[in-house]
Amino acid sequence: MTHDHYFTAEPASADERRTVDVELAGRRLVVETAGGVFSPDHVDLGTQVLLRSVPAPPTDGDLLDLGCGWGPVALELALRSPRARVWAVDVNRRALDLVGRNASRAGLTGVRAVEPDDVPDDVRFATIWSNPPIRVGKEALHALLLRWLPRLEPGGTAWLVVGRNLGADSLQRWLAEQLPEHRVERAASAKGFRVLGVTSP
């Protein structure tokens, strides 16, 4: 049995590609997925809750999908905001390859699938949408959020979907303590998930 996680840079599982039919931003897409990435067979329930709950993304600027997997959030952002530059960020190189291929297949030219260190330091985000990798552990998750949330533009909001039974409420309290200048709120709750909004001052 392999201890292969979707937050591994180089997944140990076989890179066996397959296609899946999905609906994003009201459009039917055929996307490529593989083992060793998060939720390879469908758009997972948490991401579905996120996409249904958040307001429309800004029409342009820099938008971030943090922990992009094979790309459902990044593709939704790019479909809804074709003039924007969408950063699809993940440590999993297989996932990044899939996002790039899926964006190309859909004719979405604004998607940049990159590792975290490849995002220029001066880029600020009009919004961040994320189904964050809760299972990396609390310390790594906290470091991840404190790295990216302060990079919101003034007035920009990050939308995070977190399972209620995976610590969504305690994470909301922690974010409010760590980012006292930001407004932290529970924006939605559905199907066992919370959608948290973190708005930059």
C-alpha positions as CSV (number, residue, x, y, z in Angstrom):
1,M,0.0,0.0,0.0
2,T,1.4,3.3,-1.0
3,H,1.4,6.4,1.3
4,D,0.6,8.7,-1.7
5,H,-1.0,12.0,-0.9
6,Y,-2.4,14.6,-3.2
7,F,-0.1,17.2,-1.5
8,T,3.1,15.3,-2.6
9,A,5.2,17.0,-5.2
10,E,5.8,13.8,-7.2
11,P,3.0,11.3,-6.5
12,A,4.2,7.7,-6.3
13,S,1.1,6.2,-7.9
14,A,1.0,5.4,-11.6
15,D,0.3,8.4,-13.8
16,E,-2.7,6.8,-15.5
17,R,-4.7,9.6,-17.2
18,R,-8.4,9.4,-17.8
19,T,-11.1,11.8,-18.9
20,V,-14.1,12.9,-16.8
21,D,-17.2,14.9,-17.9
22,V,-17.9,17.9,-15.5
23,E,-20.0,21.1,-15.5
24,L,-18.2,24.3,-14.5
25,A,-19.6,27.8,-14.9
26,G,-22.6,26.4,-16.6
27,R,-20.5,24.7,-19.3
28,R,-19.9,21.0,-20.0
29,L,-16.2,20.2,-20.1
30,V,-14.2,17.0,-20.7
31,V,-11.2,17.2,-18.3
32,E,-8.2,15.0,-17.9
33,T,-7.5,13.6,-14.4
34,A,-5.2,11.0,-12.8
35,G,-4.5,9.2,-9.6
36,G,-2.3,11.0,-7.1
37,V,-4.3,14.2,-7.3
38,F,-7.3,15.3,-5.1
39,S,-10.7,14.0,-6.1
40,P,-9.7,12.6,-9.5
41,D,-13.1,11.2,-10.5
42,H,-15.4,14.2,-10.0
43,V,-15.7,17.7,-8.7
44,D,-15.7,17.0,-4.9
45,L,-18.6,18.1,-2.7
46,G,-16.7,20.8,-0.9
47,T,-15.6,22.4,-4.1
48,Q,-19.2,22.2,-5.4
49,V,-20.4,24.0,-2.2
50,L,-17.7,26.7,-2.7
51,L,-18.6,27.3,-6.3
52,R,-22.3,27.6,-5.5
53,S,-21.8,29.8,-2.5
54,V,-19.4,32.6,-3.5
55,P,-20.2,35.8,-5.3
56,A,-19.0,36.3,-8.9
57,P,-15.2,36.8,-9.2
58,P,-13.7,40.1,-10.3
59,T,-13.8,40.4,-14.1
60,D,-10.0,41.1,-14.3
61,G,-6.9,41.3,-12.3
62,D,-5.0,38.4,-10.6
63,L,-7.1,35.6,-9.2
64,L,-5.8,32.7,-7.2
65,D,-6.9,29.1,-6.9
66,L,-4.8,27.8,-3.9
67,G,-4.3,24.1,-3.9
68,C,-5.7,23.7,-7.4
69,G,-5.6,19.9,-7.9
70,W,-6.7,19.0,-11.5
71,G,-8.2,22.5,-11.7
72,P,-12.0,22.8,-11.2
73,V,-11.8,26.1,-9.3
74,A,-9.2,27.6,-11.6
75,L,-11.3,26.6,-14.7
76,E,-14.4,28.0,-13.1
77,L,-12.6,31.3,-12.4
78,A,-11.2,31.5,-16.0
79,L,-14.5,30.7,-17.5
80,R,-16.3,33.4,-15.5
81,S,-13.5,36.0,-15.8
82,P,-11.9,35.5,-19.2
83,R,-9.9,38.8,-18.9
84,A,-8.4,37.9,-15.6
85,R,-5.1,36.1,-15.0
86,V,-5.8,33.0,-12.9
87,W,-3.0,31.5,-10.9
88,A,-3.5,27.8,-10.2
89,V,-1.1,27.0,-7.5
90,D,-0.2,23.5,-6.1
91,V,2.9,21.6,-5.0
92,N,1.8,18.5,-6.9
93,R,3.5,18.6,-10.3
94,R,1.1,16.1,-11.8
95,A,-1.8,18.3,-10.8
96,L,-0.2,21.3,-12.4
97,D,0.3,19.4,-15.6
98,L,-3.4,18.4,-15.6
99,V,-4.6,22.0,-15.0
100,G,-2.5,23.3,-17.9
101,R,-3.8,20.6,-20.2
102,N,-7.4,21.2,-19.1
103,A,-7.2,24.9,-19.5
104,S,-5.7,24.4,-23.0
105,R,-8.4,21.9,-23.9
106,A,-11.1,24.4,-22.9
107,G,-9.4,27.3,-24.8
108,L,-8.7,29.2,-21.6
109,T,-5.5,31.2,-22.1
110,G,-5.4,33.1,-18.8
111,V,-4.6,30.2,-16.5
112,R,-1.0,30.0,-15.1
113,A,-0.4,26.6,-13.4
114,V,2.6,27.0,-11.2
115,E,4.3,25.9,-8.0
116,P,4.1,28.3,-5.1
117,D,7.6,29.8,-5.5
118,D,6.9,30.6,-9.1
119,V,4.3,33.3,-8.4
120,P,6.1,36.7,-8.5
121,D,6.3,38.3,-5.1
122,D,4.7,41.5,-6.3
123,V,1.5,39.8,-7.5
124,R,-1.6,40.8,-5.4
125,F,-4.9,39.0,-5.7
126,A,-8.3,40.4,-6.3
127,T,-9.7,37.2,-4.9
128,I,-8.6,33.8,-3.6
129,W,-10.8,30.7,-4.0
130,S,-9.6,27.6,-2.2
131,N,-10.5,24.2,-1.0
132,P,-7.4,24.1,1.1
133,P,-5.5,20.9,1.9
134,I,-6.7,20.4,5.5
135,R,-5.0,17.0,5.7
136,V,-1.5,18.5,5.4
137,G,-1.8,19.1,9.2
138,K,-2.5,22.2,11.2
139,E,1.0,23.6,11.2
140,A,1.5,23.4,7.4
141,L,-2.1,24.6,6.8
142,H,-1.6,27.7,9.0
143,A,1.7,28.5,7.3
144,L,0.1,28.1,3.9
145,L,-2.8,30.5,4.7
146,L,-0.5,33.1,6.4
147,R,1.7,33.1,3.3
148,W,-1.2,33.8,0.8
149,L,-4.0,35.6,2.5
150,P,-2.0,38.7,3.2
151,R,-1.4,39.0,-0.6
152,L,-5.0,40.0,-1.2
153,E,-5.5,43.4,-2.7
154,P,-7.2,46.0,-0.4
155,G,-10.8,45.0,-0.1
156,G,-10.2,41.6,-1.8
157,T,-11.8,38.5,-0.3
158,A,-10.5,35.0,0.0
159,W,-13.2,32.2,0.0
160,L,-12.2,29.0,1.7
161,V,-14.3,25.8,2.0
162,V,-13.6,23.6,5.0
163,G,-15.4,20.6,6.4
164,R,-17.3,21.3,9.6
165,N,-15.9,18.1,11.1
166,L,-12.4,19.0,9.9
167,G,-12.1,22.1,12.1
168,A,-13.8,24.8,10.1
169,D,-15.1,26.7,13.1
170,S,-11.7,26.6,15.0
171,L,-10.0,27.7,11.8
172,Q,-12.3,30.7,11.5
173,R,-11.4,31.7,15.1
174,W,-7.7,31.2,14.4
175,L,-7.9,33.3,11.2
176,A,-9.6,36.1,13.1
177,E,-6.9,36.0,15.7
178,Q,-4.0,35.9,13.2
179,L,-5.4,38.5,10.8
180,P,-7.1,41.1,13.1
181,E,-7.2,43.7,10.4
182,H,-9.2,41.4,8.1
183,R,-12.9,40.7,8.3
184,V,-13.4,36.9,8.9
185,E,-16.9,35.6,8.5
186,R,-18.8,32.4,7.8
187,A,-20.4,33.1,4.5
188,A,-22.3,29.8,3.9
189,S,-22.9,26.4,5.4
190,A,-24.1,23.4,3.4
191,K,-23.7,19.6,3.3
192,G,-21.3,19.5,6.2
193,F,-19.0,22.3,4.9
194,R,-18.4,25.9,5.9
195,V,-17.4,28.6,3.4
196,L,-15.3,31.2,5.2
197,G,-14.7,34.7,3.8
198,V,-11.5,36.6,4.7
199,T,-11.6,40.2,3.5
200,S,-8.5,42.4,3.4
201,P,-8.7,45.9,4.9
